[in-house]
Amino acid sequence: MKRRRRAFPIAVLAVFAVLLSACAGLPTTGEVKSGLALGDVDLPPDISQIAAGPLEGASPDEIVEGFLDAALTPADGWKTAREFLSPDLAETWRPGAGVTIDSGAAAREFTADVPGVGDGAQEGDVRVLLDQTARVDEFGAYTELSGDTSLVSFEVAKNDEGEWRITVASDGIILDAEAFPQVYRSYALHFFDQSWTYLLPDIRWYPRRGQIATTLTQALLSGAPSAWLAPAVRSAFPSDVALARDSVPVDTDKVATVELTPAALSLDPTALSRMRTQLEETLRSAGVTEVRMTVNVRDLNAGRATIESPRTETGTVVLTESEFGLYLGDEIAPYPGISQELVEIAASVASVEIAADDARAAVQLKNGGVYTVADGRVDQLDTRAGLIEPTMDPYGYTWTVPASDPRALTAWQSDVVPLEIANAFPDASSISHLRVGPDGVRLAAVATIGGQRWLVVAAIIRDQDRVPTELGPVHTVARLDGQALGVSWVGADDLSVLMDSDGNRVVLTQAVGGTGLFAAAPDTSISISGGSTSSAVRILDAGGVLFAQRGTTWQTGLSDVLVLGTHTGQ
């Protein structure tokens, strides 16, 4: 049995995939093949990884190592990777079945078990121990894992030329965390909420340099929302409407033509307009600015549906000893019926969130009680012990939950009537933070599950009157190695988490359905608020100083701030 740690890649060359480099060697023979969709020209340039094929005389573990390295090169359906496989396996292997992501290629541990010596050895097994951190399923959905080790097995045999090749391997590819975003790129499928009011992003990952407009359209029409999001969203496309051909051409004006099956002819204008709007929002990340839907080349003349966009705030909610309101420029603009009441109890306030219509605030006092303030009136909402900071949704509900009892999640109506939310965090032992998303459909939280601290999301399921009734399945977004001090939404699909990690303050910017990025935060940071973009993120430190992020640094702003408040959905 042969056992060794993984060495460096056999041969990998990074090259920029720019147009000029392609012009030097244009083919003059062979069949004509379609190139990249024209709408892709405005996307960031890709860096392609070109892996080497099998080396003559390579050992079984070197063949497996080379096969794993070749996952960096998705060109022509992972043609280079197939060279490491036997002819039969090369025909049936499905690289698109998913991606296993590990912590680093250098940490892979190979074990070869090949009976026989020298030329007498004809077949054997190679096992690779991985520190798996995430996976992408066959539909492009990304899930972060707890970092447990996993064992991947391969069977190898010599071919007629005496060279080792892989004869048995699981479908899908393996990439390390650093290489993954070089090979795959994230895109957002968009689905409507149940009321046809908002379009919500559902992040998926697909190989770079493909016909992405076609890939996204196929995924939207023939696929389904991610399992955690599915209970709260819907698609405008009926099940009997499909693509009539396997391509979505994009012209020089960045107009995509989507040819549909004849079933689309029976749909009314409202359905068609929703379909077009859903498609245009989905294909925007592929450089498409307009969609034409056709049947038998005839334009369906679909309109565009009216959708609401979550409110965009340009200021920051702050409370000082003498003022409460929206801080913008050098002034703090008060909220009528709220500001005066909060200033009077400023020293007792622990957190504040302003409703979407600016007419109500959810307030937690330092004694733990939660109240609402509106029209100059303060109403007691929740007095249960151990409550975490409350959050509000765009429909006027205030959400509260005790830290030690995540299943006791409650949504309070504006008339102070509690609604118990079913199926709330069934596997969590505790919860520290809760934030409803800008659309009122997604709920983010920091919860302890299986002894580990996780950033999670779940869909809010509502009845026909938009009354929240239960949560959908909990989806783990990222495992947190430090104590969370605050959570906020940033834009449509990112979360910012302020953390204390071994005594250092850091901010994790984490995509829901994707990867995250850490950045240093001011030393004594205690709270964070989000916004429509990363430039709107604010941090408050223990000395009452407000910070705004400017590039890779934090710029100081207003001082003597007692509480950094939040807007609903941020």
N, C-alpha and C positions, 0 to 999 in steps of 0.2 A: 504494500500500500504506500502510495506516494502522497505526501502532504506538504503544502507550502502556502505561504502568503502570496497574495496577488502582486505581481510585478507591475511595472509601468506598461502602458499599451504597446502592442507590438509595433504599430506604426500608425500614427494618426496625424493628419495634416489639416490645420485650420485655414480656410480660404474664405475671402469675402465673395459672396455671390452677387456680383455687380454685373450690370449689363455689358460693359465693355469687355470684360474677361470672356464672356460667351461669344462675342463677335469674332474672336481670333480663330475659332475653329468651327465654323458653321458647317454642318454636313451637306454634302451635295448629292448623296444617294440615299436610298431607303424610303420607307413610307412617310408620308406627311403626318405629323402629330401636333395636336393643339398645344399651345404653350400656356403660360400663366394667364389667369384672368386679367384683363386690362385694368380692372378696378384695383388690383393689388399694387399698382405702381406707387401709390402714396404711403404704403406701409413701410415701417422701418426695415432697412436692409438686413437680410439674414446672414449669419455666419455659418457656413456649412462645414461639417466635419467629414473628411474623406478618410475612411478606414481602409487598411490593406486587406487583401484577400489572404487565403491560407499560404503559409510558407512551406516549401518542400521539406519533408522530414520532420515536421512539427509533431510534438508529442501529444497524447490525448488531452492533457490539461491545457496545453498551449492552443490546441484547436478550440476548446471551449472558451478559453480566454479571448481568443481572436473573434469568436462568434459574439461574445458579449460586447467587445469593442466595436464591432460592426453595427451595433444598434445605433451608433452615432450617425450613420449614413442611411437615411430613409429613401434615398433616390431609387426610382424604379421598383418600388415595393420591397425595399431592403434587399436589393439584388446581391450586394456584397456579402451580407449575412448568410444568404442562401448558399453561397459557395462553400461554407463550412459544413453544410448538411449533405446527407446522402441524396441521390436524385429523387428517390421516393418521398423522403421527408421534405425536400425543397418544394415539391409540388403541393403538399398539403399543409405546410406550416402557415399559420395565420398570425403575422406580426401585429395586426390591428386588433387582436383580441384583448389587449390591455398592456399596461406598463407597470412593472414593479420598480419602485424607486428606492435606492438604498443610500446610506449616508456618504459613501465614498468608494470609488473603484479600488483604491489602494488598500482598503480594509477587507476586501473579499478574500476568503480563505478557501483554497482548492484542495480537494482530496481525490486522488486517482487510485482506482482499484482495477488493475489490469493483470489478469492471470497470464503466466507464461513469461518468457524472457526473449528479448530481441525480436527476431523475425517470427518466433513462435507465438507471440502475442497477437491475437486476431480481434479480440473484442474486450470491452470492459465498461466500467462506470466511472463517471466524474461527478463529484458533488461539490457544490459551492455554497459556503456559509455566508449569508448576507445580513447586514444590519438594516432591515427594511424600515423605511420611515413613511412611505406613502404608496398609494396605488392609483392608477387611472383605469377605469373599467372600459369595456368595449364601446361604450357610448360616449366616452370622453370625460366622464365625471371623475373629479379628483377627490380623494379622501386621505387625510393624514392619519397615520397609525402611531401606536405608542412606542415604536422603535425596537420591538422585539426582534431577535434573530430568526431567520428562516433558512431552511435548507432546500436548495434547488438541485435536482438530479438530472443527469444526462447519460444516455447510453451511446457508446462509440464503437466503431468497427473499422477495420481496414478495407479499402476498396481494391479494385483489381490492380491498381498501380502501386499498392502497398502504402497508400496514404490514409491517415486516420480521418474519419468524418463522423459527424454526429448522426445517429440513426433514430434516436428517440429524444424529443424535447417538448416541453410544454409550449402551447401557443402563447403569443405575446412576447414582449421584449423586456430587458432589464437595463435601466439607466441609473447612474448615480445622480444625486441631488444637484450637483453643479452642472452636469451635462443636460439634464432634463429640459430646462428652458431654452437651450440651444437647439434642441431637436423638435420640441413642441412649443406651440404658442396658444395662449388662451383666447377664446372668443365667447361671446354671450348669445345664447339663444334667448329669445324674448317670448314670454307668455303673459296673457292677461290675468288679472285677478278675477275673482268670481263675479264681480259687478261690472266688468268690462271698463273699469275706470283707469287703471294703471297698467303699464307694461313692466314686467319684472325680469331682470337678467338671471339667466341660469348658466353659469360659467362651464364651458367645456374646453378640453384641450385636444388639438389636432396637430399632426405633423406639419412642419413648415414647408413652404414651397409647393403645396398641392393646389388643386383647383378648389380653392377654399369657398368660393361662392356656391359651387355645386355641393360641396360637403355640407355647408351650413343649411342650405335649402333642403337637402335630403334628410338631415337630422331633424329639422323642424317639422317636416311633413310626415315623415315615417316614424319618428321617435316619440318619446314621451318626456315630460319634465323629470328632473331628478326625484327620487323616491321621497325625500324629505319635504320637497316643495310641492309635489303633485296634489295633495289634498286641498290646497288653497288657490290653485291657478287653473287656467283652462286655455286651450288653443282654439283659434278661430277656424282651423282647418278640419272639416269633417273627415271621418275615417275613410270615406270612399273617394276622396280627392287625393291624387298623387301626382308626382312628376310624370309627364308623358315621355320624356327622354332623359338620358343620363348626363345631361350637361345644362349648365346655366350660363350662357354667354353674356359677357359684359362688354358693351361697346366703348368707343373712345370718349363718349360723354358720361361714362360710368353709369349707364342705364343697364340694368340686368333684365333679361327676358326670361320669364318663368313659364314654360309650356306645361299646362295642366291637362289632366284627363277630362273627358267630356262631362263627368259628373258635376264639374264646376258651373256648367251652363244653367243648371237649375237653381242656383243660389241667388238670394235677393241682394240688393245693393248694400244693405247693412253688413251682411256676412262678407261680401267681397271687399268692402272697404276695410274691415277688420283684418282680413287676410293680408291685404296689401300693406297695411300699417305694421303688422307683425313681421312681415318679411323685410320691409325696409329698415326697421330698427335692428333686426338681426344681421342684415347684410351690411350695415353701416361700417362695422369693423373690418369688412373686406374691401372697403373703398367705394362701395356702391352708394349712389345718391338718390337713385330712383328705381322703382320696380314696375315692369309691365307684365301683367298676367295675361296669358293667351290660351286659347283652345283652338287647335287646328289652325294655328298662326293668326287667328282673329283676336284682336284686342278685346278684353272684357270690359275695358273702360272703367275699372274699379276706382272709386274715390278713396279718400283718406279718412279714417275714423278720428274722432276727437278723443284725445287721451289727456289726462291730467298729469302734470309734472309736480313732484313734491316741491313744497315751498323752498325757495332759496334765500337763506338769511345772509346778510352782509355784515352784521354786527355781532357782538358778544354779550351775553346776558351776565351782568355782574351785580353784586350787592356790596355796598360799602356801609360805613356807619351812618351816612346821611343820604344815600341815594340807592335806588334799585331801578334797573331798566336795561335798555339796549345801548351798549357802548359802541359808538361809531365816531371816528374822528377824535375830537377832544371833548365830546359831550356824552352824557348818559341820559337817553330819552326815556321818561317814565312810562309805565303801563297803567292806564286809567283803571281805578278800582282794585289795583294790586300793589303798586309801589309803596304807597303811603303805609298800608297795613304791614308790609314786610319791614320797612325801615323802623317801625315802632318796636319790632321784636328782632332786630338784626342780629343782636348778640346771641340769640337762641337758635338761629337758623343753621342747619347742617347742609341742606341741598335744596335746589329750586329747579323746577322745569316749567317752561312756558308752553301753553297749548298752541296748537297750530293756528288758531284764530286770535291769539294774543289776549283772549278774554278770561283766561283761567290759569292758575298756577298750582302745581302739585309741590307741596313743601314738606320736608322732613325736618323736625326740630332735633336738637342735640339729645333730647330725652328719648328719641326713637319714634315718637308718634308722627303719623302722616296726616296732613291736612290739605284742603283745597282752599284757595283764596280767589274770589271773584266778586265783582260788583261791590267792593268794600266789605264783604262778608267772609269770615273765616269759619269753615266747616270741618269738624273732626271727621276723619275718614277711617283710619285704621290704628288701633292701639295694641295690636298683638306684640308680644315680646320679640326682640331680635329682628325687627324688620330691616331689610336693606333699603337703599335709596329707591324711591318710586320712579316710575316712568309713565309717559302718556302716549296714546296713539292718536292718529289724525281724526278719529271719530269721537273724541272727547272722553274716552275711558282712561282711568288711572289704574295702573297695575302695581300691586304690592305682593310681597312674599317674605316670610321669615327665612333667615339665613339657614336655619337648621331643619327646615321643612319645605323643600322645593315643591312638593306635591300640593301644598296649600296655596298655590298661586291664585290670586283673586283680581278680577277686573271690576272697578267701581264705576257705576254710571254717574252722570253729573248730579243726579238727585240723591247721591250717597247711598245707593242700593248696591250691595255686593253681588257679584256673579262668580261662582266657583268654576274654575277652568279645569275641565277633565283632561286626563292623560298628560299632566304636567311633569316633565322630567322624572319619569318612573325609575330610572337607574341612578339618579344623583343622590348623594348623601347630604350635600350642602350646596348652597348657592351664595355668591357674593355680589354679583352685579347683574343687572337686567336692563336691556334697552330695546324698545320697539323700533323697527326700521321706518324709514320715511314714507313707505307705502302702506303701513299698517298691516302688512301681510307676514313679515318676517320678524322674529324675536331673537335677539342675541343675548347670551348669558355667559357668565363664568361659573362653572359648576364642577364639583368634585365627583368624579365617576371612577369607581374601582380604585380609589385611593390616589388618583391623579387629578390634577387641576386642568380642566379643558375649557377652551373657548368653543361654544356650541351655538347652533341656530336651530330653530324650529318654525314651522309655519303656523300662523294663527288661523284657525278654522272658524268662520262666521256663518250665521244663518242669513236668510234673504234680506233681513233688515240690518245687516252688518254687526249684529250683536255677537261678540266672541263667545264661543262655547267650549272649545278644546284646542289643544296643541297637536300638531302632527308629530311624526317620528323625530327624535332628536338626532341632529347630524353633527358629528365632531369636526370642528374646523381646524383647530391647532391645539397642541398640548403646550401648556405654559409651565416654564421651569421656575417662575418666580411668583411672588404675590401680586395679584392684580390690584391696582389702586383706582382704576377707572376704565370705562369702556365707552366708545362713541362710534357712531356711524360716520363714514366719510364717503360722500357720493352715493352711488347706487349699489355698489357691491364690495366696499372695503370697510374694515373695522380697525380702529386704533385702540390699542390697549396700553395703558400706562402701567408699568410694572416696577417692582423692586426686585432686582435679581442680584442676590449676594451683596446687598448693600449699595448697588448701583441702580440709578433710575434709567430705564430704557423705555422706548416707545416701539411697540410692534405694530406695523401696518400690515394687516392680514387680509388678503382677498378671500371672500366667501366662495369656496370652490377652487382655491388656488394656493399659491405660495405666499410667504410673508417676508418682511424686511425689517431688521432691527436698526434703531438709531438711538444715540445717546440723548438723554433728556436732562434738564436742569437738576442739579444735585438734590434739592429738597422738594421736588415736585410732589403735589398731593392730589391733584385732580386734573381732568382733561375734558374738553368739549370738542365736538366734531363740527362738520359743515359740509357744504357741497363739494369742496375740493380740499386737498391737503393743506393749501395755504390758509384755510379757514380754521385749522386746528389751533386751539389755545390750551395752554397749561398754566396752572396756578401753583406757586410754590408756598412753602410754609411761612414765608415772610410777607405774603400778601401781594407778591409781584406777579403780574400777568406776562406771559411769554407767547410770542408768535413765531412759528417756524419760517425761516427765510433760507431756503436752500438746505445746507447741512448744519446751519447754526440756528440758535434761538435768540430772538431779539426781544429785549425788555420793553414793556409798555406801561400800562396803568399800574399804580402802586396802591397800597392800603385797601386791597380787595379782601373782603371777608369770605365771600362764596363765589365761585365760578359756576354760573348756572348753565342750563342747556335749553335748547329748543326741541320740541317734539320731533322725533325722527333723526336726531343728530347726537 
